[in-house]
Amino acid sequence: MTSFLDPLIAFVSAHAWLAYLTLFLAALLEAVPVVGSVIPGSTIILALSALIPGGELKLPWVLVAAALGAVLGDGSAYWIGHRRQREILSTWPLTNYPRVVEESESFFHRFGTWAVFFARFVPPIRAFVPVTAGALGMAPARFYAVNIPAILVWAPAHVLPGVLAVTALHEYAGLHHHGHVGKHIWILTVVGVAVVMGIAVWIYRRRNGGAVAEAKPRG
């Protein structure tokens, strides 16, 4: 993962507008069914947030880019489901992920409206619950009433850890130039993402008797 992130970070750090666009696209694609299961959107967002303490990126714009991408991604998935109803759940490419679709439906039935909120923090169903909510007939007003607050919590939860980690690392090492600790920053952020996501999946599996499916195509 670091081999992918290092050149990306180095490039976008020199082009702030591209960094914000990358944040927007990462958040958007992470919310797209199937695509969101393979795009490391959370990792990219957390890694890019490490550029904030050095001044390359501005915290308010990072939060705005991530939130807008998530709103558009979740909203697009919801409206596709809302328009096509249950038919979409039995249509390619969702048919290649029957267990994840089933788990998303179960999650929605279990938590109701709040499933839209909780799913924002639970991979891999994060990318499937919005379309499922639309397909199962959830009203638009109810969807957005829960989805937007969830995103307003999700964005800082993904951005601020990177900011705090780099700030703490700078203070601990007594260094004032981000370039001196760049390699350690990316390792720290990637490991942090892996740990947080691993714990989230483990907790969810424990609560559901190990029923969470891995997002792997059938056959």
C-alpha positions as CSV (number, residue, x, y, z in Angstrom):
1,M,0.0,0.0,0.0
2,T,2.8,2.4,0.8
3,S,4.2,1.9,-2.7
4,F,0.9,3.2,-4.0
5,L,0.5,6.1,-1.5
6,D,4.0,7.5,-1.5
7,P,4.0,8.7,-5.2
8,L,0.4,9.9,-4.9
9,I,1.1,11.9,-1.8
10,A,4.3,13.4,-3.3
11,F,2.4,14.5,-6.4
12,V,-0.7,15.9,-4.9
13,S,1.2,17.7,-2.1
14,A,2.6,19.9,-4.9
15,H,-0.8,20.5,-6.5
16,A,-3.3,21.4,-3.8
17,W,-6.3,21.5,-6.2
18,L,-5.5,18.0,-7.3
19,A,-5.3,16.8,-3.7
20,Y,-8.8,18.2,-3.0
21,L,-10.1,16.5,-6.1
22,T,-8.5,13.2,-5.1
23,L,-10.2,13.5,-1.7
24,F,-13.5,14.2,-3.3
25,L,-13.2,11.2,-5.7
26,A,-12.0,8.9,-3.0
27,A,-15.0,9.6,-0.9
28,L,-17.4,9.4,-3.8
29,L,-16.0,6.1,-5.2
30,E,-15.9,4.5,-1.8
31,A,-19.7,5.0,-1.7
32,V,-20.3,3.3,-5.0
33,P,-21.6,-0.4,-4.8
34,V,-18.9,-2.9,-5.7
35,V,-16.3,-0.2,-6.5
36,G,-16.4,1.0,-2.9
37,S,-15.4,-2.5,-1.8
38,V,-12.0,-2.3,-3.6
39,I,-11.2,1.5,-3.6
40,P,-9.1,2.3,-0.5
41,G,-10.9,5.6,0.0
42,S,-10.6,5.8,3.7
43,T,-6.8,5.1,3.5
44,I,-6.4,7.8,0.8
45,I,-8.4,10.4,2.9
46,L,-6.4,9.6,6.1
47,A,-3.1,9.8,4.3
48,L,-3.8,13.1,2.5
49,S,-5.0,14.6,5.8
50,A,-1.4,14.2,7.0
51,L,-0.5,17.1,4.7
52,I,-2.6,19.5,6.7
53,P,-0.1,20.2,9.6
54,G,2.6,21.1,7.1
55,G,0.3,23.6,5.4
56,E,0.0,22.0,2.0
57,L,-3.7,21.5,2.5
58,K,-6.3,23.4,4.6
59,L,-8.5,21.5,7.1
60,P,-11.8,23.1,6.2
61,W,-11.4,22.4,2.5
62,V,-10.3,18.8,3.2
63,L,-13.4,18.2,5.2
64,V,-15.6,19.9,2.6
65,A,-14.1,17.8,-0.3
66,A,-14.5,14.5,1.6
67,A,-18.0,15.3,2.8
68,L,-19.2,16.4,-0.7
69,G,-17.8,13.3,-2.3
70,A,-19.5,11.1,0.3
71,V,-22.9,12.9,-0.1
72,L,-22.8,12.6,-3.9
73,G,-21.7,9.0,-3.8
74,D,-24.2,7.9,-1.2
75,G,-27.0,10.0,-2.8
76,S,-26.3,8.6,-6.3
77,A,-26.4,5.0,-5.0
78,Y,-29.6,5.7,-3.1
79,W,-31.4,7.2,-6.1
80,I,-30.4,4.3,-8.3
81,G,-31.9,2.0,-5.8
82,H,-34.9,4.2,-5.3
83,R,-35.6,4.4,-9.0
84,R,-35.2,0.7,-9.8
85,Q,-36.4,-0.7,-6.5
86,R,-35.6,-4.3,-5.6
87,E,-34.8,-5.1,-9.2
88,I,-31.4,-3.4,-8.8
89,L,-30.4,-5.9,-6.1
90,S,-30.7,-8.8,-8.6
91,T,-28.9,-7.0,-11.4
92,W,-25.2,-7.2,-12.5
93,P,-22.8,-6.4,-10.9
94,L,-24.6,-6.8,-7.6
95,T,-25.4,-10.4,-8.5
96,N,-21.7,-11.1,-8.2
97,Y,-21.8,-10.2,-4.6
98,P,-24.9,-12.0,-3.3
99,R,-23.7,-12.5,0.3
100,V,-22.8,-8.8,0.7
101,V,-26.1,-7.7,-0.7
102,E,-27.9,-10.2,1.7
103,E,-25.8,-8.8,4.6
104,S,-26.7,-5.3,3.6
105,E,-30.4,-6.1,3.6
106,S,-30.1,-7.8,7.0
107,F,-28.3,-4.8,8.4
108,F,-31.0,-2.5,7.1
109,H,-33.8,-4.6,8.5
110,R,-32.0,-4.9,11.8
111,F,-31.3,-1.2,12.4
112,G,-33.9,0.4,10.2
113,T,-33.3,4.1,9.4
114,W,-30.2,4.0,11.6
115,A,-28.6,1.5,9.3
116,V,-27.8,4.4,7.0
117,F,-25.8,6.0,9.8
118,F,-24.0,3.0,11.1
119,A,-23.1,1.6,7.7
120,R,-20.9,4.7,7.0
121,F,-18.5,3.2,9.5
122,V,-18.7,-0.5,8.6
123,P,-16.9,-1.8,5.6
124,P,-17.7,-3.5,3.2
125,I,-21.4,-2.9,3.5
126,R,-20.8,0.9,3.5
127,A,-20.9,0.8,-0.3
128,F,-24.1,-1.3,-0.4
129,V,-26.5,0.1,2.2
130,P,-27.4,3.3,0.4
131,V,-28.5,1.5,-2.7
132,T,-30.3,-1.1,-0.5
133,A,-32.1,1.7,1.4
134,G,-33.4,3.0,-1.9
135,A,-34.3,-0.4,-3.2
136,L,-36.3,-1.2,-0.1
137,G,-38.3,2.0,-0.4
138,M,-36.8,4.3,2.2
139,A,-38.2,7.8,1.7
140,P,-35.6,10.4,0.4
141,A,-36.3,12.7,3.4
142,R,-35.6,10.0,5.9
143,F,-32.5,8.9,4.0
144,Y,-30.9,12.3,3.9
145,A,-32.0,13.1,7.4
146,V,-29.7,10.3,8.6
147,N,-27.1,10.2,5.8
148,I,-25.9,13.8,6.0
149,P,-25.4,13.8,9.8
150,A,-23.5,10.5,9.4
151,I,-21.2,12.0,6.8
152,L,-20.6,15.1,9.0
153,V,-19.4,12.7,11.7
154,W,-17.6,10.4,9.3
155,A,-15.5,13.1,7.6
156,P,-13.8,14.4,10.7
157,A,-13.4,10.9,12.0
158,H,-11.3,10.1,8.9
159,V,-9.4,13.4,8.6
160,L,-8.6,14.4,12.2
161,P,-6.6,11.2,13.1
162,G,-4.1,11.9,10.4
163,V,-3.8,15.5,11.5
164,L,-3.3,14.6,15.1
165,A,-0.9,11.7,14.4
166,V,1.4,14.0,12.3
167,T,1.2,16.8,14.8
168,A,2.0,14.5,17.6
169,L,4.9,13.0,15.7
170,H,6.3,16.4,14.9
171,E,6.1,17.4,18.5
172,Y,7.6,14.2,19.7
173,A,10.5,14.2,17.3
174,G,11.1,18.0,17.7
175,L,11.0,18.4,14.0
176,H,9.3,21.3,12.2
177,H,9.6,20.3,8.6
178,H,7.3,17.5,7.3
179,G,9.8,16.2,4.8
180,H,12.0,14.8,7.6
181,V,9.4,12.4,8.8
182,G,7.4,11.8,5.6
183,K,8.1,8.1,5.3
184,H,7.1,7.5,8.9
185,I,3.9,9.5,8.5
186,W,2.6,7.3,5.7
187,I,3.5,4.1,7.5
188,L,1.8,5.4,10.6
189,T,-1.4,6.4,8.8
190,V,-1.7,3.2,6.8
191,V,-1.1,1.0,9.9
192,G,-3.7,3.1,11.7
193,V,-6.3,2.7,9.0
194,A,-5.7,-1.1,8.9
195,V,-6.1,-1.4,12.7
196,V,-9.3,0.7,12.9
197,M,-10.9,-1.0,10.0
198,G,-9.9,-4.4,11.3
199,I,-11.4,-3.7,14.7
200,A,-14.6,-2.4,13.1
201,V,-15.0,-5.6,11.0
202,W,-14.1,-7.8,14.0
203,I,-16.7,-6.1,16.2
204,Y,-19.4,-6.4,13.6
205,R,-18.7,-10.0,13.0
206,R,-18.8,-10.8,16.7
207,R,-22.1,-9.1,17.0
208,N,-23.6,-10.9,14.0
209,G,-22.2,-14.4,14.7
210,G,-19.5,-14.1,12.0
211,A,-22.1,-13.5,9.3
212,V,-20.3,-10.6,7.6
213,A,-19.4,-11.7,4.1
214,E,-16.2,-10.9,2.3
215,A,-16.8,-8.9,-0.9
216,K,-15.6,-11.5,-3.3
217,P,-17.2,-12.3,-6.6
218,R,-19.1,-15.5,-7.0
219,G,-17.3,-18.2,-9.0
